[in-house]
Amino acid sequence: MKLYSILILRKDADKAKVLTSHFDLSSFGFFQRGSVQEFMNFSATTIAERTQAGQRQSVESENNVAHVYAHPQGVSGMIISDKDYPSRVAFSLLNKIMDEFLVKFPTDVWKKATTLDYPELAEYLRKYQDPQQADTIMKVQKELDETTAILHKTIDSVLQRGEKLDSLVDRSEALSSQSKMFYKTAKKTNSCCVVM
């Protein structure tokens, strides 16, 4: 699970423009990073131009997914990740980023700007690399999964102990019947000889 980039774009009529972005391209080769970033910017503008206001969508391309939220005010947020990254976490992060962005930069500011400095994107990109740590629902789900696994192990060990107890009871019943037989045989044997 990997987040590659977070972008915020402005949509004017049919054209979209990147206002601010942050990338983590460390998983790509050093000489590929420029081309990858250029391709992600191109993909982001194309997807933002084709996404209606108020719409959320995920667009897959090879091993990557672009999660986009076109806010009704005309600004779009986009996260590009690998296919394994959970879309629910991506969209909750987009909601958070868009809300904070619109509070920090009022409409008249971002509509006139060509680029904006929004350093919080770098922190979000770092923090949300592990969705289980960043998202409380996923954290709780992970803890539930771990607890379930422990319970399964405990139940298995109890069942194994139960099987061992059952075999001990069977053996003790067999031993009990054998000891009764021995007692009866010993009594018969001893009854024939009377000691005076």
C-alpha positions, -999 to +999 in steps of 0.1 A: +000+000+000+016+032-012+005+068-017+024+085-045+009+120-046-017+144-033-028+172-056-053+201-054-065+215-087-086+244-098-111+239-126-119+268-148-146+260-174-131+229-191-095+233-180-079+222-148-047+235-133-026+222-104-026+247-075-005+227-051+009+191-049+033+169-031+048+136-043+065+106-028+083+089-057+109+071-037+097+038-050+106+047-086+141+048-100+159+081-097+159+089-134+123+079-138+109+103-111+107+133-134+087+115-160+065+098-134+057+131-118+050+147-152+026+118-161+008+121-127+003+158-132-011+152-167-033+124-155-046+145-126-055+175-149-072+152-174-092+133-147-101+166-129-114+181-162-137+151-167-150+149-132-183+167-125-186+190-095-197+172-064-186+138-078-162+113-063-146+086-084-116+063-086-098+058-119-076+028-124-046+028-147-023-003-147-012-007-111-023+028-099-055+044-088-064+081-089-090+089-062-106+123-070-132+145-053-145+174-073-158+199-047-189+218-057-170+252-053-148+243-083-117+229-067-107+192-069-085+170-046-067+140-060-047+112-044-027+088-066-019+055-050-012+019-058-042-005-063-038-020-027-045+013-010-080+013+006-103+038-013-123+045+019-091+059+036-082+078+004-116+095+003-116+103+040-082+120+036-095+139+005-124+152+025-101+163+053-077+180+029-104+197+009-121+211+041-088+224+055-078+238+021-111+258+017-108+272+052-071+282+047-076+296+012-109+314+006-125+312-028-112+346-040-076+335-031-074+302-049-094+314-079-068+341-086-037+320-077-015+302-101+002+281-074-003+280-036+020+269-008+003+242+012+030+224+032+005+202+051+003+180+021+038+166+028+027+157+063-004+140+051+015+121+025+039+109+051+013+101+078-012+083+055+014+059+040+003+034+065-035+036+063-039+014+094-021+039+116-038+070+101-074+057+099-091+049+132-116+025+116-088+005+100-068+005+133-098-009+151-103-035+123-067-045+126-070-049+164-102-069+159-085-092+134-056-097+158-080-105+187-099-129+164-067-147+156-058-150+192-093-163+200-090-189+173-057-201+187-072-202+222-102-222+210-080-246+191-058-252+222-089-257+243-103-282+218-069-300+218-070-300+256-106-313+255-096-341+232-068-350+256-092-350+285-117-371+266-089-397+259-079-396+296-115-402+306-118-431+281-085-446+295-097-442+331-129-459+323-110-487+306-086-488+336-116-488+359-132-518+342-098-536+341-093-530+378-128-543+386-120-575+366-087-578+384-104-575+418-130-601+409-104-625+396-082-619+427-112-625+449-121-658+432-085-669+433-082-661+470-115-677+479-103-711+469-075-711+494-085-705+529-058-698+554-063-713+588 
